Structures are given as structure tokens and as C-alpha cells.
Amino acid sequence: MLDRNKYRVEQLDILKALGIVCMVSGHAYAPFTKFVYLFHMAIFFIASGFFYKDKNSQDIQSVFKAFWKKVKRLYIPLFIWNTIYTLLHNLFIHINVYTDNPQLLNYVSGKWICITEYYSKYDIIMRIIEGTIFSSSEQMFGTEWFLRVLFMTSIFYLIFDYIIKHLFKQRHVLIQFIIATILLIFGFSCYKIFNNSFYGIAQTCSFYCLYFLGYILQRYKDKYSNWNWKQYIPALFVSFLILLLLNGIGSIELGQNRYENPVFLLLASSSGWLLLYSLSYFIKKYIYLKKL
């Protein structure tokens, strides 16, 4: 029987765990929230691209197999949980998780405080349908944007990769780079000009380059897979200093597709990856810390 753990990349397991800690810290408004927001969500798009397999786009059968795997892992859970939260909407109002009483706004404050109305049966059906096509989301399920955009990004990458490999067999990496660059510029333009409409398409275009960056890191991992502490220590400090500098210049909010410019996004994301990847190397060396 296949031992899946034999093929796991332990350092990346630790990196993703650190990414989760950063994500939770950011949502808890830790003192360093602005700093971790520079890279905390980008880490997961890069990691997803890192685990992309070229065999997924070798032929049409492989494409459909990879597509169905993404549907099972991302789309179906999205549909199920959006439906659950939609069905619970009226209950949330009834028990004061949401409120339909405008007077209560005088006693509470916060970014997400708003008036919410009860759904009719028709509203519930429409909200479930809209959630199915990514045109709406329940307030309690606001973080679904990540799964939605990750699903769309991975599917777009899979389709483009299949087409490119059959049209430009020897230059598919170069063509993917060109596509990623064009999409990044379009995604940034959507934020600046169109206020991020298009039901997540803008975010998908912005993050396609991060997915591609992960693929490049995996494709050329032999270049750094044998690094030791002599390489990781300077990588750790340099990446931290770059992020510290960027933290004083601007900010990133990937949930809103907001970033200073494309170069800022790529520099912050790659520096964040290098920072956590270097930390993961040292954590891996201490078995008790690794287990934690």
C-alpha cells in the first residue's frame, strides 16, 4: 500500500502551518497584522502552484481528472457550506448573531456591523443559486473568497497549461509567464479602475501569477533543495528586512484585491515565502518544535 507520508515535503507542511498562524493572527488583529498581511494569504496560492503536476495537463483525460479533483476538494465544500449558512441566515438574526434592528448599531461598532433582513423562501433559493455561481456569499461565510479564488485560479491555470503545451510545446513556461504578467496587470487594473467587479475574476487574475510562482519554485527546486544553514540564515534576514521595508511603504489586502502595484505584490509575496520557508528549515531540525 502506498505510504503517502513518504512523499510529503515536511518543510512545506511546516511552512503552511506557519501561514495558518499568520492568517489567524491577522484576523485576531495582532500588533503585527499589517506586516503578516503582506504575504499571509499569498503563501497558500504559491503553495498550491508548488504542488501542481505537469502530468495534469498532458492530455484531455488528465485535465478532466484534475478538474474533478478540484471540484471535490474546493467547489463542493464551497457549495455545501454556503448552502448551510444561507439556511441558517434567519436563525442568526433570531439569536442576534445578525441584527435587523437599526437601534442596536448605536451600541456596537466594527467593520462588519450592518443591518440584515430576514430571507423569504424565494430569497433562500436565489441566494443558494447565486452562491453556486460565485455571485454572492453569506456574511458569516465571508472567508469563502479564498477557496473560491483558489478554485478559479487552479482551474484557469490547468486549462491554459493544457492549451499552451499543445500549441507551444517547448516554450510553455515562457508563455505561462507572459499570461501571468498580462493577467496580473489586468487584475490590478480592475482594482484601480473597475472597483474589483466580475465576481472574483479580478482576484483570480491577480493571484494567477502567485500560482505560477509556486510552479516555478517547484520546477527549479533542485537549485535550492540542498541549502543548509549558511544559505538559510542570510535568506531569513534579507527577506525579513525587505518585508519590514515594504511594511513602511504600503499594504496588501488580498481579500479585497488591494495592493500598491504588481511589483509590490510579487516582492512581498516572494519575500514572505522565503521568510517562512527559511524558518521552516530551522523548525524541522528540532523534533519537538516540529511536532508542535
Secondary structure, 3 states (H helix, E strand, C coil): CCCHHHHCCHHHHHHHHHHHHHHHHHHCCCCCHHHHCCCCCHHHHHHHHHCCCHHHHCCHHHHHHHHHHHHHHHHHHHHHHHHHHHHCHHHHHHCCCCECCHHHHHCCCCCCCCECCCCCHHHHHHHHHHHHCCCCCCHHHCCHHHHHHHHHHHHHHHHHHHHHHHHCCCCHHHHHHHHHHHHHHHHHHHHHCCCCCCCCHHHHHHHHHHHHHHHHHHHCHHHCCCCCHHHHHHHHHHHHHHHHHHHHHCCEEHHHCEECCHHHHHHHHHHHHHHHHHHHHHHHCCHHHHHC
